[in-house]
Amino acid sequence: MSYKSDIEIAREASMLPIQQIGAKLDIPEKELLPFGHDKAKISAEFIEAQRNHKDGKLILVTAINPTPAGEGKTTTTVGLGDGLNALGKKAMICIREASLGPCFGMKGGAAGGGYAQVVPMEEMNLHFTGDFHAITSAHNLLSAMIDNHIYWGNELEIDQRRVTWRRVVDMNDRALRDIVTSLGGVSNGFPRQAGFDITVASEVMAILCLALDIVDLQKRLGNIIVAYRRDRTPVYCRDIKADGAMTVLLSQALQPNLVQTLENNPAFVHGGPFANIAHGCNSVMATTTALKLADYVVTEAGFGADLGAEKFMNIKCRKAGLAPSVVVLVATVRAMKMNGGVSKADLGAENVAAVQAGCPNLGRHIENMKSFGVPVVVAVNHFITDTDTEVEALKAYVADQGAEAIVSRHWEHGSKGAMELATRVAEVADANMASFMPIYPDDMPLLEKIETIAKQIYRANEVLADQQIRDQLKQWEDQGYGDLPVCMAKTQYSFTADPTLRGAPTGHSIPIREVRLSAGAGFIVAICGEIMTMPGLPRIPSAEAIMLNEQGHIEGLF
């Protein structure tokens, strides 16, 4: 049997005018800022007017550690949202925007797949409503103003060796990781070592996704630490007087983007921090607004539950006062077999023993999510090569972990394939079984917070941090930043810092290479092992296959 590609399915979608999608959420037409016929931003005034409305149920979709076999977390998020609506529930989804880096690199887009997609798929995976461009511009405006301040006399006495604010671009480009700026003589300023991160790793991205409103946005931007003086005192963005202009650039980007699924159900697509190098969740503005507009809100956190879900719980929920009612943990038979040692080329053959051997990775995530006091439902994202015996082996393992696994065929059948999953998830959410609690308190020392995540979530024996890192953490505590949560920048492929170690390893060490203070976003970043905040392109990037065909349609985007 041949199947249509994601882009072919998306192109055939019968989309409603965005005003009709807004009407499903009781959003008046005048409160929508349309971007064409099929996407719009929600006005700040309308969002503010919803503040006192009752919240719906929050459902978090996460997954096992990603493998080349594929898991389908966004696809499941969309399918579950469509399934809930098909049951007659008032539901919507909240997902992140796609970065151009992975779209032209190797991971692809972020709109779901098969018959569980958000559309317009092509626009979403490319420029969309310009939010990422606004973030890039605001970030680099601050960079330019720092260098300009130094050029015109350096009144703030910035130590040029201690400028911590790098530049960003929304593209994978390893050549920009470490650079020297301001070469070419006196008129170009003072040469110094600098570098680029990818836009999704920008603190401005994190701030946009954690800001409660426009006032909070400017306050957080002003709190960004951009450099230090010779006496090690910090220089803030507000000292450079860039926070006002940055807020202007970001004012429209702060408003959530409304689009629709293939089944014409409403979706917010807003914000896009990666979960391996940032906190990996869509914006607080989108999630909190959706909770006022719908009875059930399905959102996702990036990569595996050890990264995105942990940060969703410990950072986003803590900062925004959110509490999930249920966690949906996505797994596939194929990924279990790969965790069990089967190569990608051999995944099509039945191998129950490999499924059972790979299940401990899933079990670890189930246990971790339960440790936050939230019930777990496992969604088995079905592939046509899965055999009944393999599926039963996976379901039996999950039952032994005190959870329930439900097979879902949303990729192939849309909402019809997700009805059983949606029914059970709604039942669990409505039962009010959750007693959510982050796994560490605000007043725990920063190093102990890192150790808590490493030992409780990753099952490491120890954290390796040299004295310089320990001293830096202690200094931040002395400066009043000790109550901040920790954002672990770690490989997504493993519970360890080694991307080649699949399964559920124990007894390993987590090396901390560097720590960064994101004072505006409100967390400490701990960079583990060899993780990069500026990815490179693979040997054969997806960009080589992306083009316009003779009909003017995009090919190669996925």
One Martini backbone bead per residue (centre of mass of N, CA, C, O) as a GRO file, in nm:
protein
  558
    1MET     BB    1   0.096   0.036   0.023
    2SER     BB    2   0.037   0.370  -0.047
    3TYR     BB    3   0.148   0.689   0.075
    4LYS     BB    4   0.113   0.996   0.155
    5SER     BB    5   0.250   1.275   0.210
    6ASP     BB    6   0.240   1.531   0.422
    7ILE     BB    7   0.230   1.758   0.203
    8GLU     BB    8  -0.003   1.634   0.039
    9ILE     BB    9  -0.213   1.637   0.262
   10ALA     BB   10  -0.196   1.940   0.331
   11ARG     BB   11  -0.269   2.044   0.038
   12GLU     BB   12  -0.570   1.898   0.061
   13ALA     BB   13  -0.683   2.075   0.256
   14SER     BB   14  -0.988   2.191   0.423
   15MET     BB   15  -0.998   2.513   0.492
   16LEU     BB   16  -1.084   2.751   0.711
   17PRO     BB   17  -1.149   3.036   0.803
   18ILE     BB   18  -1.012   3.185   1.079
   19GLN     BB   19  -1.280   3.303   1.190
   20GLN     BB   20  -1.415   3.019   1.237
   21ILE     BB   21  -1.211   2.919   1.442
   22GLY     BB   22  -1.253   3.145   1.648
   23ALA     BB   23  -1.559   3.087   1.697
   24LYS     BB   24  -1.509   2.815   1.853
   25LEU     BB   25  -1.376   3.021   2.093
   26ASP     BB   26  -1.519   3.303   2.106
   27ILE     BB   27  -1.372   3.486   1.887
   28PRO     BB   28  -1.377   3.774   1.768
   29GLU     BB   29  -1.294   3.914   1.472
   30LYS     BB   30  -1.165   4.185   1.599
   31GLU     BB   31  -0.941   3.991   1.768
   32LEU     BB   32  -0.810   3.947   1.487
   33LEU     BB   33  -0.487   3.902   1.316
   34PRO     BB   34  -0.444   3.854   1.001
   35PHE     BB   35  -0.258   3.596   0.800
   36GLY     BB   36  -0.447   3.583   0.589
   37HIS     BB   37  -0.686   3.307   0.587
   38ASP     BB   38  -0.520   3.075   0.807
   39LYS     BB   39  -0.409   3.307   1.007
   40ALA     BB   40  -0.367   3.435   1.354
   41LYS     BB   41  -0.380   3.679   1.593
   42ILE     BB   42  -0.422   3.761   1.927
   43SER     BB   43  -0.534   3.990   2.117
   44ALA     BB   44  -0.443   4.141   2.407
   45GLU     BB   45  -0.727   4.227   2.505
   46PHE     BB   46  -0.859   3.947   2.496
   47ILE     BB   47  -0.666   3.802   2.686
   48GLU     BB   48  -0.716   3.985   2.933
   49ALA     BB   49  -1.033   3.919   2.947
   50GLN     BB   50  -0.970   3.599   3.041
   51ARG     BB   51  -0.830   3.580   3.326
   52ASN     BB   52  -1.112   3.496   3.507
   53HIS     BB   53  -1.136   3.235   3.385
   54LYS     BB   54  -1.174   2.913   3.370
   55ASP     BB   55  -0.992   2.630   3.372
   56GLY     BB   56  -0.881   2.379   3.211
   57LYS     BB   57  -0.735   2.094   3.102
   58LEU     BB   58  -0.401   1.971   3.130
   59ILE     BB   59  -0.213   1.818   2.859
   60LEU     BB   60   0.078   1.618   2.839
   61VAL     BB   61   0.309   1.562   2.575
   62THR     BB   62   0.538   1.296   2.548
   63ALA     BB   63   0.853   1.096   2.550
   64ILE     BB   64   1.080   0.918   2.451
   65ASN     BB   65   1.368   0.874   2.335
   66PRO     BB   66   1.493   0.953   2.051
   67THR     BB   67   1.482   0.794   1.727
   68PRO     BB   68   1.516   0.691   1.397
   69ALA     BB   69   1.224   0.550   1.410
   70GLY     BB   70   1.028   0.712   1.565
   71GLU     BB   71   0.736   0.869   1.745
   72GLY     BB   72   0.518   1.122   1.732
   73LYS     BB   73   0.435   1.369   1.922
   74THR     BB   74   0.286   1.582   1.749
   75THR     BB   75   0.092   1.386   1.616
   76THR     BB   76  -0.041   1.304   1.886
   77THR     BB   77  -0.137   1.580   1.974
   78VAL     BB   78  -0.326   1.621   1.733
   79GLY     BB   79  -0.490   1.356   1.750
   80LEU     BB   80  -0.597   1.407   2.037
   81GLY     BB   81  -0.743   1.671   1.980
   82ASP     BB   82  -0.932   1.554   1.764
   83GLY     BB   83  -1.053   1.331   1.942
   84LEU     BB   84  -1.187   1.515   2.153
   85ASN     BB   85  -1.369   1.662   1.949
   86ALA     BB   86  -1.514   1.400   1.844
   87LEU     BB   87  -1.644   1.362   2.144
   88GLY     BB   88  -1.742   1.677   2.215
   89LYS     BB   89  -1.510   1.839   2.295
   90LYS     BB   90  -1.343   2.131   2.417
   91ALA     BB   91  -1.056   2.153   2.214
   92MET     BB   92  -0.696   2.219   2.219
   93ILE     BB   93  -0.381   2.311   2.085
   94CYS     BB   94  -0.019   2.336   2.192
   95ILE     BB   95   0.253   2.446   2.000
   96ARG     BB   96   0.538   2.480   1.828
   97GLU     BB   97   0.757   2.628   1.637
   98ALA     BB   98   0.955   2.628   1.360
   99SER     BB   99   1.279   2.576   1.269
  100LEU     BB  100   1.503   2.623   1.012
  101GLY     BB  101   1.726   2.439   1.093
  102PRO     BB  102   1.580   2.150   1.079
  103CYS     BB  103   1.438   2.189   0.805
  104PHE     BB  104   1.744   2.211   0.661
  105GLY     BB  105   1.856   1.961   0.793
  106MET     BB  106   1.698   1.669   0.957
  107LYS     BB  107   1.418   1.680   1.130
  108GLY     BB  108   1.228   1.898   1.040
  109GLY     BB  109   0.928   1.971   1.126
  110ALA     BB  110   0.620   2.095   1.343
  111ALA     BB  111   0.307   1.963   1.224
  112GLY     BB  112   0.321   1.673   1.199
  113GLY     BB  113   0.132   1.382   1.058
  114GLY     BB  114  -0.050   1.287   0.820
  115TYR     BB  115  -0.383   1.299   0.980
  116ALA     BB  116  -0.197   1.476   1.208
  117GLN     BB  117  -0.228   1.809   1.141
  118VAL     BB  118  -0.102   2.131   1.091
  119VAL     BB  119  -0.243   2.424   0.935
  120PRO     BB  120  -0.016   2.558   0.740
  121MET     BB  121   0.263   2.377   0.684
  122GLU     BB  122   0.456   2.552   0.515
  123GLU     BB  123   0.443   2.815   0.678
  124MET     BB  124   0.515   2.694   0.957
  125ASN     BB  125   0.811   2.586   0.845
  126LEU     BB  126   0.885   2.879   0.794
  127HIS     BB  127   0.785   3.206   0.851
  128PHE     BB  128   0.497   3.260   0.905
  129THR     BB  129   0.460   3.543   1.134
  130GLY     BB  130   0.771   3.630   1.228
  131ASP     BB  131   0.874   3.562   1.519
  132PHE     BB  132   1.174   3.472   1.474
  133HIS     BB  133   1.263   3.736   1.346
  134ALA     BB  134   1.204   3.913   1.591
  135ILE     BB  135   1.394   3.771   1.785
  136THR     BB  136   1.651   3.807   1.622
  137SER     BB  137   1.640   4.120   1.612
  138ALA     BB  138   1.633   4.177   1.916
  139HIS     BB  139   1.893   4.037   1.990
  140ASN     BB  140   2.084   4.194   1.779
  141LEU     BB  141   2.033   4.474   1.885
  142LEU     BB  142   2.176   4.429   2.152
  143SER     BB  143   2.449   4.363   2.033
  144ALA     BB  144   2.490   4.636   1.887
  145MET     BB  145   2.460   4.817   2.149
  146ILE     BB  146   2.704   4.711   2.295
  147ASP     BB  147   2.923   4.782   2.085
  148ASN     BB  148   2.842   5.081   2.069
  149HIS     BB  149   2.903   5.157   2.360
  150ILE     BB  150   3.202   5.091   2.350
  151TYR     BB  151   3.281   5.280   2.113
  152TRP     BB  152   3.142   5.545   2.281
  153GLY     BB  153   3.333   5.498   2.575
  154ASN     BB  154   3.222   5.310   2.798
  155GLU     BB  155   3.050   5.411   3.057
  156LEU     BB  156   3.001   5.112   3.199
  157GLU     BB  157   3.271   4.948   3.201
  158ILE     BB  158   3.314   4.722   3.006
  159ASP     BB  159   3.440   4.407   2.978
  160GLN     BB  160   3.535   4.275   2.679
  161ARG     BB  161   3.593   3.977   2.801
  162ARG     BB  162   3.273   3.992   2.942
  163VAL     BB  163   3.090   3.930   2.701
  164THR     BB  164   2.787   3.723   2.695
  165TRP     BB  165   2.650   3.830   2.434
  166ARG     BB  166   2.530   3.678   2.170
  167ARG     BB  167   2.447   3.578   1.865
  168VAL     BB  168   2.182   3.515   1.613
  169VAL     BB  169   2.046   3.235   1.411
  170ASP     BB  170   1.801   3.051   1.204
  171MET     BB  171   2.059   2.835   1.179
  172ASN     BB  172   2.276   2.597   1.072
  173ASP     BB  173   2.624   2.705   1.182
  174ARG     BB  174   2.938   2.615   1.271
  175ALA     BB  175   3.111   2.872   1.176
  176LEU     BB  176   2.964   3.061   1.421
  177ARG     BB  177   3.043   2.973   1.708
  178ASP     BB  178   3.343   3.102   1.658
  179ILE     BB  179   3.440   3.447   1.669
  180VAL     BB  180   3.550   3.762   1.523
  181THR     BB  181   3.505   4.095   1.591
  182SER     BB  182   3.589   4.412   1.462
  183LEU     BB  183   3.741   4.414   1.215
  184GLY     BB  184   3.929   4.685   1.030
  185GLY     BB  185   3.961   4.893   1.257
  186VAL     BB  186   3.862   5.170   1.428
  187SER     BB  187   3.570   5.205   1.288
  188ASN     BB  188   3.483   4.894   1.400
  189GLY     BB  189   3.625   4.878   1.669
  190PHE     BB  190   3.668   4.612   1.910
  191PRO     BB  191   3.818   4.335   1.919
  192ARG     BB  192   3.644   4.010   1.968
  193GLN     BB  193   3.520   3.740   2.108
  194ALA     BB  194   3.261   3.533   1.963
  195GLY     BB  195   2.911   3.438   1.868
  196PHE     BB  196   2.669   3.185   1.776
  197ASP     BB  197   2.333   3.109   1.800
  198ILE     BB  198   2.042   2.973   1.793
  199THR     BB  199   1.741   3.119   1.828
  200VAL     BB  200   1.615   2.892   2.020
  201ALA     BB  201   1.861   2.968   2.241
  202SER     BB  202   1.754   3.225   2.318
  203GLU     BB  203   1.659   3.428   2.575
  204VAL     BB  204   1.432   3.566   2.419
  205MET     BB  205   1.270   3.314   2.369
  206ALA     BB  206   1.225   3.240   2.666
  207ILE     BB  207   1.085   3.503   2.742
  208LEU     BB  208   0.846   3.489   2.546
  209CYS     BB  209   0.752   3.200   2.675
  210LEU     BB  210   0.730   3.329   2.994
  211ALA     BB  211   0.558   3.561   2.954
  212LEU     BB  212   0.257   3.718   3.073
  213ASP     BB  213   0.326   4.004   2.938
  214ILE     BB  214   0.439   4.305   2.824
  215VAL     BB  215   0.555   4.397   3.095
  216ASP     BB  216   0.711   4.137   3.161
  217LEU     BB  217   0.883   4.139   2.910
  218GLN     BB  218   1.047   4.401   2.968
  219LYS     BB  219   1.157   4.318   3.240
  220ARG     BB  220   1.314   4.068   3.140
  221LEU     BB  221   1.489   4.210   2.935
  222GLY     BB  222   1.625   4.404   3.143
  223ASN     BB  223   1.754   4.143   3.311
  224ILE     BB  224   1.966   4.099   3.123
  225ILE     BB  225   2.286   3.968   3.104
  226VAL     BB  226   2.567   4.096   2.899
  227ALA     BB  227   2.788   4.174   3.125
  228TYR     BB  228   3.111   4.267   3.271
  229ARG     BB  229   3.310   4.400   3.487
  230ARG     BB  230   3.612   4.407   3.644
  231ASP     BB  231   3.442   4.366   3.928
  232ARG     BB  232   3.193   4.164   3.834
  233THR     BB  233   2.968   4.339   3.762
  234PRO     BB  234   2.668   4.373   3.621
  235VAL     BB  235   2.523   4.409   3.291
  236TYR     BB  236   2.231   4.535   3.162
  237CYS     BB  237   1.999   4.591   2.929
  238ARG     BB  238   1.890   4.854   3.071
  239ASP     BB  239   2.170   4.998   3.060
  240ILE     BB  240   2.162   5.004   2.736
  241LYS     BB  241   1.861   5.072   2.642
  242ALA     BB  242   1.699   4.809   2.484
  243ASP     BB  243   1.416   4.711   2.599
  244GLY     BB  244   1.216   4.892   2.444
  245ALA     BB  245   1.285   4.812   2.148
  246MET     BB  246   1.248   4.508   2.188
  247THR     BB  247   0.947   4.521   2.260
  248VAL     BB  248   0.854   4.634   1.995
  249LEU     BB  249   0.951   4.390   1.819
  250LEU     BB  250   0.770   4.178   2.020
  251SER     BB  251   0.467   4.253   2.050
  252GLN     BB  252   0.343   4.067   1.826
  253ALA     BB  253   0.494   3.796   1.895
  254LEU     BB  254   0.341   3.753   2.176
  255GLN     BB  255   0.107   3.669   2.007
  256PRO     BB  256  -0.079   3.421   1.940
  257ASN     BB  257  -0.122   3.154   1.706
  258LEU     BB  258  -0.387   3.082   1.483
  259VAL     BB  259  -0.499   2.762   1.381
  260GLN     BB  260  -0.531   2.433   1.216
  261THR     BB  261  -0.644   2.140   1.155
  262LEU     BB  262  -0.750   1.910   0.932
  263GLU     BB  263  -1.031   1.918   1.124
  264ASN     BB  264  -1.079   2.223   1.218
  265ASN     BB  265  -0.912   2.267   1.473
  266PRO     BB  266  -0.781   2.441   1.721
  267ALA     BB  267  -0.452   2.621   1.721
  268PHE     BB  268  -0.158   2.687   1.896
  269VAL     BB  269   0.138   2.854   1.757
  270HIS     BB  270   0.409   2.914   1.998
  271GLY     BB  271   0.707   2.913   1.994
  272GLY     BB  272   1.071   2.751   2.003
  273PRO     BB  273   1.227   2.593   2.218
  274PHE     BB  274   1.457   2.385   2.277
  275ALA     BB  275   1.513   2.093   2.488
  276ASN     BB  276   1.836   2.056   2.483
  277ILE     BB  277   1.903   2.399   2.519
  278ALA     BB  278   1.621   2.441   2.651
  279HIS     BB  279   1.274   2.432   2.765
  280GLY     BB  280   1.067   2.312   2.532
  281CYS     BB  281   0.814   2.526   2.517
  282ASN     BB  282   0.553   2.679   2.484
  283SER     BB  283   0.378   2.942   2.555
  284VAL     BB  284   0.221   3.084   2.819
  285MET     BB  285   0.017   3.251   2.662
  286ALA     BB  286  -0.108   3.013   2.507
  287THR     BB  287  -0.182   2.822   2.739
  288THR     BB  288  -0.350   3.016   2.922
  289THR     BB  289  -0.553   3.094   2.704
  290ALA     BB  290  -0.657   2.811   2.631
  291LEU     BB  291  -0.767   2.745   2.923
  292LYS     BB  292  -1.001   2.970   2.883
  293LEU     BB  293  -1.130   2.840   2.595
  294ALA     BB  294  -1.095   2.539   2.703
  295ASP     BB  295  -1.139   2.217   2.851
  296TYR     BB  296  -0.895   2.114   2.663
  297VAL     BB  297  -0.529   2.099   2.674
  298VAL     BB  298  -0.286   2.018   2.427
  299THR     BB  299   0.053   1.964   2.498
  300GLU     BB  300   0.409   2.001   2.444
  301ALA     BB  301   0.736   1.851   2.487
  302GLY     BB  302   1.048   1.822   2.408
  303PHE     BB  303   1.140   1.540   2.340
  304GLY     BB  304   1.208   1.384   2.604
  305ALA     BB  305   1.110   1.358   2.939
  306ASP     BB  306   1.402   1.436   3.049
  307LEU     BB  307   1.352   1.723   2.925
  308GLY     BB  308   1.081   1.870   2.850
  309ALA     BB  309   0.907   1.768   3.093
  310GLU     BB  310   1.092   1.857   3.320
  311LYS     BB  311   1.075   2.164   3.235
  312PHE     BB  312   0.775   2.196   3.246
  313MET     BB  313   0.757   2.138   3.550
  314ASN     BB  314   1.013   2.312   3.676
  315ILE     BB  315   0.949   2.581   3.502
  316LYS     BB  316   0.674   2.650   3.371
  317CYS     BB  317   0.481   2.572   3.603
  318ARG     BB  318   0.621   2.735   3.823
  319LYS     BB  319   0.602   3.024   3.676
  320ALA     BB  320   0.270   2.990   3.582
  321GLY     BB  321   0.082   2.803   3.763
  322LEU     BB  322   0.082   2.509   3.659
  323ALA     BB  323  -0.125   2.188   3.613
  324PRO     BB  324  -0.127   1.878   3.526
  325SER     BB  325  -0.356   1.599   3.477
  326VAL     BB  326  -0.186   1.459   3.235
  327VAL     BB  327   0.028   1.211   3.088
  328VAL     BB  328   0.147   1.159   2.754
  329LEU     BB  329   0.331   0.873   2.644
  330VAL     BB  330   0.531   0.825   2.371
  331ALA     BB  331   0.538   0.523   2.170
  332THR     BB  332   0.715   0.260   1.991
  333VAL     BB  333   0.795  -0.037   1.865
  334ARG     BB  334   1.042   0.051   1.704
  335ALA     BB  335   1.192   0.194   1.939
  336MET     BB  336   1.213  -0.051   2.120
  337LYS     BB  337   1.387  -0.217   1.924
  338MET     BB  338   1.621  -0.014   1.914
  339ASN     BB  339   1.675  -0.024   2.221
  340GLY     BB  340   1.717  -0.352   2.179
  341GLY     BB  341   1.936  -0.352   1.907
  342VAL     BB  342   1.800  -0.272   1.646
  343SER     BB  343   1.819  -0.192   1.336
  344LYS     BB  344   1.665   0.005   1.110
  345ALA     BB  345   1.659  -0.213   0.874
  346ASP     BB  346   1.509  -0.439   1.094
  347LEU     BB  347   1.220  -0.326   1.200
  348GLY     BB  348   1.005  -0.498   1.022
  349ALA     BB  349   1.068  -0.732   1.198
  350GLU     BB  350   0.980  -0.950   1.415
  351ASN     BB  351   1.066  -0.862   1.783
  352VAL     BB  352   0.991  -0.924   2.097
  353ALA     BB  353   1.259  -0.923   2.253
  354ALA     BB  354   1.335  -0.629   2.173
  355VAL     BB  355   1.099  -0.489   2.298
  356GLN     BB  356   1.162  -0.585   2.589
  357ALA     BB  357   1.457  -0.466   2.594
  358GLY     BB  358   1.351  -0.154   2.534
  359CYS     BB  359   1.139  -0.076   2.770
  360PRO     BB  360   1.306   0.065   3.003
  361ASN     BB  361   1.290   0.349   2.884
  362LEU     BB  362   0.987   0.378   2.933
  363GLY     BB  363   0.986   0.313   3.237
  364ARG     BB  364   1.152   0.556   3.327
  365HIS     BB  365   0.948   0.773   3.232
  366ILE     BB  366   0.710   0.687   3.399
  367GLU     BB  367   0.843   0.722   3.676
  368ASN     BB  368   0.917   1.021   3.644
  369MET     BB  369   0.629   1.136   3.602
  370LYS     BB  370   0.512   1.029   3.873
  371SER     BB  371   0.707   1.207   4.057
  372PHE     BB  372   0.502   1.465   3.998
  373GLY     BB  373   0.195   1.359   4.044
  374VAL     BB  374   0.123   1.227   3.753
  375PRO     BB  375  -0.058   1.069   3.541
  376VAL     BB  376  -0.016   0.786   3.305
  377VAL     BB  377  -0.037   0.761   2.945
  378VAL     BB  378   0.021   0.535   2.688
  379ALA     BB  379   0.112   0.603   2.349
  380VAL     BB  380   0.080   0.393   2.069
  381ASN     BB  381   0.231   0.460   1.783
  382HIS     BB  382   0.125   0.340   1.490
  383PHE     BB  383   0.253   0.088   1.276
  384ILE     BB  384   0.218  -0.126   1.005
  385THR     BB  385   0.457  -0.329   1.122
  386ASP     BB  386   0.304  -0.399   1.358
  387THR     BB  387   0.246  -0.648   1.583
  388ASP     BB  388   0.045  -0.796   1.808
  389THR     BB  389   0.270  -0.918   1.983
  390GLU     BB  390   0.431  -0.658   2.027
  391VAL     BB  391   0.207  -0.488   2.151
  392GLU     BB  392   0.148  -0.678   2.393
  393ALA     BB  393   0.428  -0.653   2.518
  394LEU     BB  394   0.412  -0.351   2.574
  395LYS     BB  395   0.148  -0.351   2.744
  396ALA     BB  396   0.252  -0.540   2.965
  397TYR     BB  397   0.479  -0.362   3.066
  398VAL     BB  398   0.310  -0.116   3.145
  399ALA     BB  399   0.133  -0.264   3.352
  400ASP     BB  400   0.380  -0.327   3.542
  401GLN     BB  401   0.409   0.006   3.586
  402GLY     BB  402   0.110   0.121   3.644
  403ALA     BB  403  -0.007   0.142   3.348
  404GLU     BB  404  -0.143   0.253   3.025
  405ALA     BB  405  -0.184   0.117   2.696
  406ILE     BB  406  -0.260   0.286   2.380
  407VAL     BB  407  -0.361   0.246   2.068
  408SER     BB  408  -0.277   0.469   1.789
  409ARG     BB  409  -0.419   0.582   1.446
  410HIS     BB  410  -0.381   0.892   1.352
  411TRP     BB  411  -0.195   0.899   1.105
  412GLU     BB  412  -0.410   0.729   0.927
  413HIS     BB  413  -0.716   0.837   1.075
  414GLY     BB  414  -0.707   1.035   1.284
  415SER     BB  415  -0.956   1.063   1.506
  416LYS     BB  416  -1.053   0.766   1.466
  417GLY     BB  417  -0.763   0.657   1.577
  418ALA     BB  418  -0.806   0.832   1.881
  419MET     BB  419  -1.057   0.757   2.062
  420GLU     BB  420  -0.946   0.580   2.291
  421LEU     BB  421  -0.738   0.778   2.393
  422ALA     BB  422  -0.926   1.022   2.445
  423THR     BB  423  -1.116   0.886   2.645
  424ARG     BB  424  -0.903   0.816   2.864
  425VAL     BB  425  -0.778   1.095   2.909
  426ALA     BB  426  -1.039   1.235   2.998
  427GLU     BB  427  -1.094   1.054   3.242
  428VAL     BB  428  -0.835   1.122   3.397
  429ALA     BB  429  -0.866   1.427   3.406
  430ASP     BB  430  -1.158   1.423   3.547
  431ALA     BB  431  -1.052   1.264   3.818
  432ASN     BB  432  -0.833   1.422   3.973
  433MET     BB  433  -0.535   1.263   4.027
  434ALA     BB  434  -0.356   1.499   4.060
  435SER     BB  435  -0.034   1.602   4.250
  436PHE     BB  436   0.144   1.844   4.177
  437MET     BB  437   0.521   1.847   4.187
  438PRO     BB  438   0.809   1.948   4.203
  439ILE     BB  439   1.141   1.802   4.267
  440TYR     BB  440   1.217   2.102   4.366
  441PRO     BB  441   1.296   2.366   4.549
  442ASP     BB  442   1.380   2.693   4.542
  443ASP     BB  443   1.593   2.679   4.807
  444MET     BB  444   1.779   2.512   4.660
  445PRO     BB  445   2.074   2.464   4.568
  446LEU     BB  446   2.194   2.463   4.254
  447LEU     BB  447   2.364   2.201   4.258
  448GLU     BB  448   2.132   2.029   4.381
  449LYS     BB  449   1.944   2.058   4.141
  450ILE     BB  450   2.125   1.919   3.939
  451GLU     BB  451   2.150   1.652   4.104
  452THR     BB  452   1.852   1.580   4.112
  453ILE     BB  453   1.815   1.541   3.809
  454ALA     BB  454   2.049   1.339   3.760
  455LYS     BB  455   1.942   1.120   3.970
  456GLN     BB  456   1.620   1.105   3.924
  457ILE     BB  457   1.613   1.115   3.598
  458TYR     BB  458   1.904   0.987   3.491
  459ARG     BB  459   2.061   0.797   3.707
  460ALA     BB  460   2.299   0.920   3.836
  461ASN     BB  461   2.576   0.932   4.058
  462GLU     BB  462   2.701   1.206   3.926
  463VAL     BB  463   2.846   1.533   3.928
  464LEU     BB  464   3.066   1.711   3.705
  465ALA     BB  465   3.226   1.988   3.879
  466ASP     BB  466   3.421   2.232   3.892
  467GLN     BB  467   3.524   2.492   4.084
  468GLN     BB  468   3.436   2.718   3.894
  469ILE     BB  469   3.138   2.634   3.882
  470ARG     BB  470   3.080   2.636   4.185
  471ASP     BB  471   3.154   2.934   4.226
  472GLN     BB  472   2.944   3.051   4.032
  473LEU     BB  473   2.692   2.947   4.176
  474LYS     BB  474   2.755   3.088   4.447
  475GLN     BB  475   2.755   3.376   4.336
  476TRP     BB  476   2.457   3.376   4.242
  477GLU     BB  477   2.342   3.330   4.519
  478ASP     BB  478   2.464   3.594   4.646
  479GLN     BB  479   2.293   3.771   4.415
  480GLY     BB  480   1.984   3.620   4.418
  481TYR     BB  481   1.968   3.331   4.220
  482GLY     BB  482   1.900   3.062   4.397
  483ASP     BB  483   1.573   3.031   4.312
  484LEU     BB  484   1.633   2.913   4.050
  485PRO     BB  485   1.598   2.719   3.800
  486VAL     BB  486   1.698   2.439   3.592
  487CYS     BB  487   1.862   2.412   3.264
  488MET     BB  488   1.926   2.133   3.077
  489ALA     BB  489   2.199   2.078   2.854
  490LYS     BB  490   2.123   1.790   2.657
  491THR     BB  491   2.105   1.512   2.523
  492GLN     BB  492   1.822   1.344   2.369
  493TYR     BB  493   1.925   1.024   2.331
  494SER     BB  494   1.985   1.025   2.652
  495PHE     BB  495   2.030   0.996   2.997
  496THR     BB  496   2.292   1.082   2.917
  497ALA     BB  497   2.584   1.249   2.766
  498ASP     BB  498   2.561   0.997   2.568
  499PRO     BB  499   2.410   0.940   2.257
  500THR     BB  500   2.475   0.611   2.240
  501LEU     BB  501   2.304   0.556   2.511
  502ARG     BB  502   2.064   0.351   2.546
  503GLY     BB  503   1.791   0.313   2.728
  504ALA     BB  504   1.861   0.251   3.104
  505PRO     BB  505   2.098   0.384   3.243
  506THR     BB  506   2.340   0.353   3.510
  507GLY     BB  507   2.605   0.498   3.695
  508HIS     BB  508   2.664   0.771   3.585
  509SER     BB  509   2.792   1.077   3.450
  510ILE     BB  510   2.753   1.443   3.474
  511PRO     BB  511   2.894   1.680   3.277
  512ILE     BB  512   2.986   2.021   3.347
  513ARG     BB  513   3.100   2.269   3.129
  514GLU     BB  514   2.867   2.493   3.178
  515VAL     BB  515   2.736   2.810   3.302
  516ARG     BB  516   2.424   3.002   3.276
  517LEU     BB  517   2.268   3.321   3.310
  518SER     BB  518   1.905   3.368   3.291
  519ALA     BB  519   1.767   3.639   3.428
  520GLY     BB  520   1.518   3.695   3.247
  521ALA     BB  521   1.392   3.409   3.232
  522GLY     BB  522   1.468   3.240   3.510
  523PHE     BB  523   1.751   3.066   3.469
  524ILE     BB  524   1.978   2.797   3.475
  525VAL     BB  525   2.241   2.686   3.267
  526ALA     BB  526   2.342   2.343   3.203
  527ILE     BB  527   2.619   2.224   3.032
  528CYS     BB  528   2.643   1.905   2.881
  529GLY     BB  529   2.908   1.807   2.754
  530GLU     BB  530   2.870   1.834   2.383
  531ILE     BB  531   2.664   2.039   2.368
  532MET     BB  532   2.500   2.259   2.130
  533THR     BB  533   2.391   2.605   2.052
  534MET     BB  534   2.513   2.533   1.752
  535PRO     BB  535   2.434   2.375   1.497
  536GLY     BB  536   2.488   2.149   1.239
  537LEU     BB  537   2.509   2.016   0.943
  538PRO     BB  538   2.472   1.759   0.764
  539ARG     BB  539   2.598   1.595   0.504
  540ILE     BB  540   2.276   1.572   0.418
  541PRO     BB  541   2.072   1.810   0.377
  542SER     BB  542   1.745   1.890   0.329
  543ALA     BB  543   1.796   2.136   0.136
  544GLU     BB  544   1.870   1.963  -0.124
  545ALA     BB  545   1.537   1.878  -0.157
  546ILE     BB  546   1.445   2.175  -0.168
  547MET     BB  547   1.173   2.295  -0.384
  548LEU     BB  548   1.040   2.410  -0.684
  549ASN     BB  549   0.811   2.329  -0.896
  550GLU     BB  550   0.637   2.377  -1.189
  551GLN     BB  551   0.376   2.468  -0.999
  552GLY     BB  552   0.507   2.614  -0.731
  553HIS     BB  553   0.570   2.386  -0.540
  554ILE     BB  554   0.674   2.239  -0.259
  555GLU     BB  555   0.961   2.036  -0.211
  556GLY     BB  556   1.096   1.835   0.069
  557LEU     BB  557   0.907   1.907   0.290
  558PHE     BB  558   0.860   1.772   0.655
   0.00000   0.00000   0.00000
